[in-house]
């Protein structure tokens, strides 16, 4: 009877022990979910018969997977290969599907490969400094207790994150960093997109997991944004969305 009681007690305690464990190295799998239809709102999809017909052939949401390998010194974020939607391939593909980001936390350095339509950029810069506001809201993500934080990019684009201090690595999806723990969920409301950690695997992370991106024209984040704005100066509000995506 005592053994049976002990087994029942452990079954309740083990999940809490797992979430209490401090993780110093491993692999996180994120699911990115994007509302494709809302992405095209600024192109007049609601009032343009061509755009309405185009979007009718697209699924409402695009869901894909990204991985983040990390240890206390470095991280590497990259996509899991996935077929592009045929209709989107003709328009250069969905934004951010080929993004790779490598961070060196010791030297506060980031190298990111980004494709913006037909242009490939290789950002070589310092890790971006975000002014985060840490809030009281807490939720559990992939078994970890996470606290809410918010910031802004490009002056006005709100970013919502949930991070865990049980993974004391200041990283996360895309180029976001600077919180006292790993970002497990990220939401950009104006881009109708979320990134949510689905699993965390404790494992040794070596050089083959942390290869530095090499594809693209070398630049800085500020210079890339200037280039994109210059090449899309007649694109109206859609140009802003493209710049926001490149800034992630």
C-alpha positions, 0 to 999 in steps of 0.5 A: 500500500505504501509503495502504491501511494509513493508511485502516485505521489511521484506521478504528481511531482515529476512534471513539476521537477522537470519544469524546475530543472535548469537547462544549460544546453539543448534544442528547442523546436518552435512552431511558427503560425502565420495568418497569410490572408491578413498579411495581404490586407495592405495590398487591398485584398478586401476590395480588389477582385484579383487579390480576393481570387488569389487569396481564395486559393491560399490556406488561411494559415501557414504553419512551419517549424524552426529549431534553436540549438543553444548553450551558454555561449552560442545559439543557432536558429534555423528553419526545418525544410518545408515545401513552399506554397506553389502560389507563394513561390511566384511572389518570392515566397512567404517572409522569413522562411529561410532565416538563420540567426547565429548569436555569440553571447560572449561577444554580443555578436549576431550573424543572420542570413535573411531573404527579402523577396529576391534579395539575400542579406547577411547581417553582421552586427551586435546583438540587438538591444531591446528595451523590454518591460517585464510584466506579472503574467505567467503561463506554462509553455513546453513544461516551463513556467514563463513570464510575459515581457513586451518591447517594440521594434521599428518604433511602433511594432509591438512584440510580446514574449514569454521567457523562462529563467529555467533556461538561463540563456538570453536568446529566442526565435529570430533576432530577439534576445536580452531577457533574463532567460530563453524566449519560449513564445513570441507574438507580433500582432501587426504581422499576425504571427506567433512562435511557440516552443513545442518541445525542449530537448536536453542535449550536448550542442557542438560546432556542427549544430552552431554553424555560422550563416554565410549566404547573402550580401554582408551588411548591418541591420540598419543598412539592410533596412535602408536598402529595403526601404529604398527598393520598395519606396512605391509599395506603400504600407506593404513596404513597412511590413517587409521592413518589419519582417526583415527586422525580426 
